[in-house]
């Protein structure tokens, strides 16, 4: 790790900057951890990549983060989890928390018997997602809505952009028409536009973001391994792509300017 960083941070990685919503939840619950956030923007969007590539890339990143000194890994990307979490776990000795859509809590919360899932095409078509539905939501109707281009539009324009609004109009309407009363935000970018999604749904609809659940699971794993705490709340942000572009996106989404370094696993 760089000299100004703690030697054993929690590593958080995503294909882009959507995982900052997970990082926000992690820092809220575990403020005395140090964090290394890696945005693999060189290969954004992951949703368009073959599963074999995502497995290979995910393992490569996990191994490089371990060498860099990470004490735990959070896969803050639903697409990477769906395609590569099992391969990463098999290849890494780090405690790992992997993100997945909140189908289980949504199925428990619904009153109408219909839940909606907004996610990437890759996530919805993955075997992992199908197992999740089969194990926890057989008794309800699950309306999966693929959202091609939405994550990229949020990063490019920010949550208030016109392309974002047009995509939300197209993707949210089918869930409202189906009568979903719980909507799972199945991509880390989507909490940035949660209010806009809620406005397009009938009153009283519940939106589920899994960031808090990920933070609780990380706390449990670190405590079980005797690794909890020891940091100072530090944060390093790195990208495999263009640091200046990522800096601008972080500022647009997070409302804070911060240094972004270039790092290639």
N, C-alpha and C positions, 0 to 999 in steps of 0.2 A: 504494500500500500504506500501511497505518497507519505512523506515525512509528517505532513500536517494532519494526517488521518489516523484514527485508532487502528491497531493492527488486526483486530478481529471484528469487522462489521457484519451486520446482516446484509446479505446481497439480495437485491430485488431486480428482476429483469423482465422486460416486456419487449415486444417488437417496436414499440414507440413510446408515447408519453401518456397513454391511457392509464398505465400502471401507477401514475402519480396519485390517482384516487385511492389506490391500495396503500401507497406510501403514506398518504395523509392519515389513513386509519391506523397504520402501524405506529406512526410517530405520536398520534394522539393517545394510544394505549401504552406504548413503550417508549416514553420520551428520553430515557437514559441509555438507549441503544444508539450505536453509530450505524449509519446506513451507506451502502454503496449502490446507487441506482444505475442500471445499465439499460440503455435504449438501443436496441439493435436496428436502428433506422436504415442502415445500409440495405436491409432486406425487407423493409416495410412495403406492402402489408403481408403479414404471415398468412392471412386467409387465402392468398393466391398461390402459395407455395405447396409443392407436393409433400405428402406426409413423410416420406423417406428423408427429404431434405430437412424438415423440421426436427425429426428425431436426431439426425446427425449434428445439426446445428445446436440443438438443445444440450446434448451431451458435451459437445465442445465447449460451450459457454459455461456449463456447470463445472467442468474440470478446470477451466481457466480461472473461474472465480474462487475455487478451492485453493489453487496455487497462489492466488492473490491474497489469501488470508481470511476469506469469509468463514464465519462460524455457523452460518445457516443460510438457506436459499429459499426465497419466495418467488415462485413462478407467477408473476402478476399479469398473466395473459391467458385468457380462456382458450384461445386457439392453440397456443403452445402446450397447455395442459392436456387438451383433448388429443393432440397428436403425439406428444413426446414425454409426458410425465412419467409413464411407466419405464421408458428407456432411461430417462435421467436418474430415476430412483435406483435402477439396477446398476448404473455405472458410478454412482456417487455415494460416499459415506456421510455426506452432510445431512443434518436434519432438513427436510424439505417440506414446505407447505405449497400445495398446488391449488390454483384457483379453478373453480368449476361453477357453472350456473346454479343458482339456488332453487333447484327444482323441488328438493325434499321439503324445505320450509314453505314453499309456495303451495304445494299440494296439501299441506296441513292447514294453511290459512284460508284457502278459497271457500267461499260460500256458494258461489254460482256453479262450481264444478268445472270451471274453465280457467286455465292459467295460460298466460302468454309468455313467450320467451323471445326476446330480441337478442340476436347473436350473429356472428359471422356464418357464412355458408359452411365453412370448414368445421366449425364447432357443431352445428346442427347435424351434419352428416357423419360425424365421428362415431365410432363404436362406443367410446366412453360416454358420450351423451345419450345414446340409445340405451345403454345399460342403466344410466341414471334414471331415465324415464321409466324403464321397465321395473326397476327396483323400488321406486318411490312414488310413482304417479300413475299406476295402472288403473286406479279408481277415478281418475279425472281426465278431462280432455285437455291435451297439451297442444297449443297452437304455436308452433315454431315459426318465427318470422326472420328470414335472412335479411341482413341489412348491408348489402354490398356498397362500398363507398362511403358509408357513414363515418367510420372511424377516421378515414383519411380526410374527409371534409371538416371534421371537428378539429383535427390538428392543423389543417391548412388555413381555415377561416376563423377558428374559434367558435364557441358554442352559439353565438348569435348570428352566424353567417347565413346568407340567403340560400346557399346550396344545402346547408344543414336543415333549414326549415323545410325545404322542398322534399328532402329525403324523409324527414320525420312525418310529413303529411302522408307520404306513400306507405311507410312501414308501420305506423301506429294505427291507422284506420282499420286494417283487417282485425286487429286485436279488439278494438272497440266494437266492431260489428259482430265479432264472435261471442261477445259477452264476458270477456275475461275480466275478473275483478282483482287479480294479482298479476303483475307484470314483472318478470325477472329480467334484470339488466345483465345480459350474458356476455358483456364485453366491458373491459375496464374503462373504455372511453365514454360509455353511455351515462354514467353518473354526472358527467359535465353537463348533460342536457336533460337531467331528470325532471326539472320543472317544466320544460317544454313538452316532454312526453306526457306528464301529468295533465297539462292543459288540453291535450288532444284526447284524453280518456274521460269517461263519465266521472262525476264526483264520487269520492269514496274508494277509488281504486288504490291498491297498495303497490308500491314499487319496491322491489327487493334488490339491494346492492350487497354483495358478499364481502366487502372490505372489512367490516367489523368482525365477521366470523373468521376471516383469515388472521386478523390480529390476535384474536383469542387463541386460535390454534397455534400460532407462532409462540405466544407466551407459554402455552402448555408444553410445547416441545423443548423450548429453551430451559424451562424450569426442570423438566425431567432429565435433561442432559447436564444440568449444573452450569448452564451457560448464560443464565439470565443476568442482565445488567453489565456493568463494567465499562460502559461508554460514557460519552458526554453530550449525546444528542447531535453529533456531527453528521454531515451529509456531503457525499461526493456524488456528482452526476457525470456520467460518461456516455458516449455514443460511438457506434461503429461508423456512423455517417458524418455529416457536416456539423461541427460543434456550434457554429454561428446560427445555423438554421434551427437547431434544437434549443439553443438559448432563447431565440425568439418565440418558439412554441411554448417553452416553459413559462416565459413571461406572460404569454397570451392566456394560458390555461391556469397557471398557479398564481398569477398576479404578483410575481416576485422575480427579480433578476438574479441569476446566479451563474457562476462560472461552470462551464461544461467542457470536460476534457475529451480528447479523442482516445479511444481504447479499442483495440481489435483482439478478441480472444485468440 
